[in-house]
Amino acid sequence: MLKKAGKDIPTKSGTKTNPKSQKEVPGQMLDKASKEIPTTSGTKSQIMMRLEKMVEETDIMHGAIRSVDMDEGVFGIAHSELIAKEDMQQLFEHEELGIAVIHTYIWYMYDTLMRGTELCNRFNFIAASRINTTFITKNPTSVMNELVDRFMVVGDNTTPSLYFLPFNSGNGGHWVLVAMDLSRLMVYYLDSLPGDWSKYPSMKKTFDAAILKFRSKKNYRNRKDITWVRVQCPQQNNSIDCGFFVLRFMRDIIALNRIDIPKMVWNNNLGFILILSDISSNLLLNHEYVLFS
């Protein structure tokens, strides 16, 4: 039986209850580095109809929210994500994904793929709610220090590992994935639209400064400049699917256990439909309300 994501918190009351913490679920060991996460078959319309039906049959009412409690292993600090039934509509109505869905899928990947395995030493996540274009514009120094604090949580960072950051261009804008390897001074940029990091110069400047400041605090020698790599990843064919692509990029890199990301690694047959299929296979079971479980 899958666990519920938390207690209902009526939004109209203006008060919040203290939700119970999630029970830990042992991590799923990968027999092979290339092991795929199971997906549910079906056409896009079939999957979306199945999702909508499951959401309609849940006991959560519109205007209510539930809290998913994430331990510090996910984002470096304990984190609670508020999930509303309306967030589900981003999935089965094929809308742009918001931070709540992005974060909860990250929790799902951590809980099912990484927890209790050596992958926890190789992959880390940075909360998208704390690092984005809007915050960088307002206070780049604060964002830089936020990144440094996140880096300091994990060991010595002298062996290759990746920090995943789903980065949003601000005000509900475009999602890209930034993956940072502090030990080798490498930053991978994955964008499902044409272009590279030059579209967000303040982002690159802030991230570079954070990496160098972290290495300085650790007394690590900077033997070379930071190298940014534009990965030739699949491209979306609309203005909606960027969030789905970012989730798929993270999922595949973890499942393949890839620290050194090739410039070209994926086929072009992925994106919204595969992530949607993955979500539907782990979304709601026995009418329990869980976004991903």
Wavefront OBJ file of the C-alpha trace (Angstrom):
o trace
v 0.000 0.000 0.000
v 1.359 3.384 -0.949
v 1.470 6.121 1.624
v -0.606 9.292 1.539
v 1.197 12.511 0.821
v -0.119 14.233 3.943
v -3.162 15.677 5.625
v -5.638 18.015 4.011
v -4.994 21.657 4.793
v -8.027 23.803 3.867
v -6.808 26.944 2.170
v -9.806 29.030 3.167
v -9.111 28.821 6.878
v -5.730 30.492 6.603
v -4.220 28.041 9.084
v -2.053 24.990 8.590
v -1.920 21.765 10.494
v 1.304 19.966 11.162
v 1.358 17.059 8.682
v 2.832 13.729 9.644
v 6.275 13.014 8.281
v 6.553 10.590 5.404
v 7.684 7.099 6.254
v 10.973 6.235 4.642
v 10.817 3.745 1.801
v 13.989 1.736 1.089
v 15.690 2.827 -2.093
v 15.287 0.693 -5.177
v 18.652 -0.855 -6.016
v 19.713 -0.631 -9.648
v 20.784 -4.023 -10.961
v 22.374 -2.319 -13.925
v 23.385 1.291 -14.440
v 21.145 1.430 -17.494
v 18.043 0.003 -15.791
v 14.901 1.807 -16.892
v 12.214 3.040 -14.551
v 8.968 1.183 -15.341
v 6.407 3.113 -17.365
v 2.760 2.537 -18.162
v 1.867 1.946 -21.791
v -0.834 3.818 -23.609
v -1.355 6.729 -25.933
v -1.104 10.277 -24.686
v -4.897 10.689 -24.613
v -5.398 7.338 -22.816
v -2.865 8.225 -20.144
v -4.323 11.698 -19.619
v -7.856 10.291 -19.319
v -6.636 7.736 -16.776
v -4.917 10.454 -14.774
v -7.996 12.670 -14.747
v -10.237 9.819 -13.613
v -7.900 8.914 -10.765
v -7.730 12.511 -9.597
v -11.515 12.858 -9.730
v -11.873 9.768 -7.514
v -9.512 10.966 -4.792
v -10.872 12.214 -1.501
v -9.070 15.532 -1.655
v -11.382 18.440 -2.324
v -10.760 21.470 -4.499
v -9.409 24.378 -2.498
v -7.491 22.075 -0.154
v -3.792 21.321 -0.060
v -1.629 18.583 1.365
v 1.961 18.641 2.462
v 4.717 16.279 1.327
v 7.504 16.216 3.911
v 10.923 15.649 2.358
v 13.928 14.826 4.517
v 17.193 16.705 4.131
v 18.581 14.081 1.764
v 16.563 15.555 -1.101
v 17.510 19.256 -1.074
v 20.119 19.413 1.701
v 17.616 20.754 4.228
v 14.253 19.435 5.386
v 11.605 20.635 2.973
v 7.809 20.543 2.862
v 6.034 20.862 -0.475
v 2.387 21.916 -0.587
v 0.380 20.035 -3.215
v -3.136 20.957 -4.336
v -5.564 19.106 -6.521
v -5.220 21.989 -8.944
v -1.551 21.086 -9.370
v -2.673 17.782 -10.855
v -4.408 19.643 -13.659
v -0.990 20.669 -14.963
v -0.522 16.996 -15.790
v -3.752 15.731 -17.278
v -4.583 19.038 -18.971
v -1.025 19.218 -20.356
v -0.131 22.610 -18.945
v 3.217 24.099 -18.016
v 4.620 22.502 -14.872
v 5.021 24.538 -11.694
v 7.562 24.205 -8.909
v 5.336 21.955 -6.775
v 5.207 19.272 -9.460
v 8.926 19.631 -10.272
v 9.916 19.274 -6.614
v 7.595 16.364 -5.921
v 8.870 14.415 -8.895
v 12.421 15.008 -7.651
v 11.330 13.547 -4.300
v 9.851 10.556 -6.141
v 13.146 9.940 -7.986
v 15.167 10.274 -4.802
v 12.863 7.944 -2.865
v 12.604 5.229 -5.505
v 15.945 5.360 -7.305
v 18.489 6.763 -4.889
v 17.626 6.293 -1.232
v 19.897 3.741 0.402
v 22.145 3.380 -2.654
v 25.502 4.781 -3.711
v 23.634 7.101 -6.067
v 23.102 9.437 -3.099
v 26.845 10.138 -3.234
v 26.732 10.901 -6.941
v 23.615 13.020 -7.440
v 22.239 15.969 -5.469
v 19.346 18.373 -6.003
v 18.986 22.122 -5.545
v 15.505 23.505 -4.828
v 14.127 25.446 -7.787
v 12.112 27.597 -5.401
v 15.308 29.159 -4.041
v 17.319 29.724 -7.227
v 15.806 31.381 -10.300
v 16.172 34.414 -12.539
v 13.847 36.568 -10.438
v 15.903 36.047 -7.265
v 19.200 36.551 -9.106
v 17.969 39.873 -10.486
v 16.910 41.059 -7.031
v 19.930 39.862 -5.038
v 22.634 37.869 -6.847
v 24.880 37.779 -3.773
v 22.175 36.123 -1.710
v 21.605 33.507 -4.421
v 25.354 32.874 -4.670
v 25.543 32.296 -0.907
v 22.488 30.021 -1.097
v 24.315 27.861 -3.611
v 27.495 27.813 -1.545
v 25.547 26.698 1.527
v 24.001 23.856 -0.500
v 27.422 22.751 -1.737
v 28.832 22.784 1.800
v 26.231 20.267 3.005
v 27.700 17.447 0.914
v 31.067 16.050 1.980
v 34.186 17.393 0.367
v 33.015 17.282 -3.275
v 36.434 16.070 -4.403
v 35.051 13.122 -6.354
v 32.843 13.545 -9.444
v 29.182 14.145 -8.634
v 26.366 16.246 -10.044
v 24.135 18.908 -8.530
v 20.881 19.120 -10.485
v 19.129 22.481 -10.600
v 15.886 22.865 -12.570
v 16.284 26.551 -13.397
v 13.360 28.775 -14.318
v 13.738 31.982 -16.298
v 11.327 33.693 -13.890
v 7.633 34.515 -13.550
v 6.507 31.087 -14.693
v 8.896 31.101 -17.620
v 11.034 28.510 -19.367
v 12.614 25.536 -17.537
v 16.192 24.420 -18.246
v 18.398 21.932 -16.405
v 21.804 22.903 -15.025
v 24.016 20.079 -13.737
v 27.183 21.100 -11.868
v 30.248 18.930 -11.200
v 32.276 20.821 -8.593
v 35.252 18.447 -8.611
v 35.982 18.907 -12.305
v 34.691 22.483 -12.652
v 32.156 21.344 -15.238
v 28.652 22.721 -15.754
v 26.254 20.963 -18.122
v 23.445 22.990 -19.665
v 20.386 21.127 -20.977
v 17.727 23.141 -22.775
v 14.816 21.780 -24.819
v 14.814 25.023 -26.840
v 17.622 26.273 -29.096
v 20.388 28.388 -27.591
v 22.713 28.158 -24.641
v 23.460 29.776 -21.278
v 24.180 33.128 -22.952
v 20.398 33.672 -22.794
v 20.829 33.988 -19.014
v 24.153 35.783 -18.428
v 23.338 36.636 -14.803
v 22.718 32.957 -14.098
v 26.105 31.894 -15.427
v 27.890 34.698 -13.580
v 26.204 33.824 -10.285
v 26.787 30.075 -10.616
v 30.449 30.525 -11.545
v 30.958 32.831 -8.559
v 29.287 30.318 -6.217
v 31.465 27.433 -7.413
v 34.656 29.452 -7.022
v 33.629 30.746 -3.597
v 32.846 27.230 -2.423
v 36.208 25.927 -3.602
v 37.930 28.859 -1.906
v 36.171 28.124 1.412
v 37.327 24.518 1.104
v 40.871 25.605 0.169
v 40.666 23.684 -3.106
v 42.975 24.770 -5.873
v 41.337 26.080 -9.037
v 43.492 24.444 -11.667
v 41.393 25.629 -14.600
v 38.472 27.778 -15.567
v 34.914 26.540 -15.228
v 33.808 24.761 -18.399
v 30.186 25.020 -19.554
v 28.925 22.302 -21.899
v 25.798 22.660 -24.036
v 24.345 19.144 -24.237
v 22.613 18.379 -27.535
v 19.353 17.173 -25.983
v 15.927 16.547 -27.587
v 13.900 19.646 -28.420
v 10.288 20.403 -27.553
v 7.856 21.201 -30.358
v 5.595 23.551 -28.386
v 5.756 26.190 -25.652
v 4.625 23.905 -22.812
v 6.806 20.823 -22.404
v 10.049 22.301 -21.019
v 9.310 21.112 -17.475
v 8.565 17.578 -18.670
v 11.853 17.501 -20.570
v 13.814 18.689 -17.528
v 12.292 15.889 -15.420
v 13.135 13.329 -18.084
v 16.721 14.563 -18.368
v 17.295 14.139 -14.619
v 15.578 10.778 -14.531
v 17.662 9.304 -17.358
v 20.983 10.641 -16.074
v 20.316 9.072 -12.654
v 19.025 5.771 -14.082
v 22.078 5.533 -16.337
v 24.358 6.610 -13.458
v 26.084 9.133 -15.710
v 28.304 11.794 -14.146
v 30.108 12.677 -17.360
v 27.214 13.664 -19.622
v 27.933 13.190 -23.342
v 27.100 16.078 -25.635
v 24.561 13.814 -27.312
v 22.985 11.006 -25.292
v 19.256 10.737 -26.001
v 17.053 9.735 -28.843
v 14.462 12.275 -29.917
v 11.442 10.187 -28.920
v 11.040 11.359 -25.352
v 9.567 14.212 -23.413
v 5.985 14.780 -22.365
v 4.501 11.391 -23.250
v 7.162 9.329 -21.444
v 7.168 11.425 -18.293
v 3.370 11.429 -18.286
v 3.396 7.644 -18.633
v 5.881 7.351 -15.772
v 3.753 9.609 -13.588
v 0.582 7.665 -14.286
v 2.184 4.392 -13.223
v 3.121 5.821 -9.819
v 0.480 8.443 -9.202
v -2.609 7.143 -7.442
v -3.177 3.616 -6.184
v -6.275 2.342 -4.374
v -7.564 5.929 -4.430
v -4.822 7.108 -2.061
v -3.859 10.707 -2.819
v -0.192 10.832 -3.681
v 1.261 12.927 -6.428
v 4.116 10.515 -6.961
v 4.785 7.626 -4.630
l 1 2 3 4 5 6 7 8 9 10 11 12 13 14 15 16 17 18 19 20 21 22 23 24 25 26 27 28 29 30 31 32 33 34 35 36 37 38 39 40 41 42 43 44 45 46 47 48 49 50 51 52 53 54 55 56 57 58 59 60 61 62 63 64 65 66 67 68 69 70 71 72 73 74 75 76 77 78 79 80 81 82 83 84 85 86 87 88 89 90 91 92 93 94 95 96 97 98 99 100 101 102 103 104 105 106 107 108 109 110 111 112 113 114 115 116 117 118 119 120 121 122 123 124 125 126 127 128 129 130 131 132 133 134 135 136 137 138 139 140 141 142 143 144 145 146 147 148 149 150 151 152 153 154 155 156 157 158 159 160 161 162 163 164 165 166 167 168 169 170 171 172 173 174 175 176 177 178 179 180 181 182 183 184 185 186 187 188 189 190 191 192 193 194 195 196 197 198 199 200 201 202 203 204 205 206 207 208 209 210 211 212 213 214 215 216 217 218 219 220 221 222 223 224 225 226 227 228 229 230 231 232 233 234 235 236 237 238 239 240 241 242 243 244 245 246 247 248 249 250 251 252 253 254 255 256 257 258 259 260 261 262 263 264 265 266 267 268 269 270 271 272 273 274 275 276 277 278 279 280 281 282 283 284 285 286 287 288 289 290 291 292 293
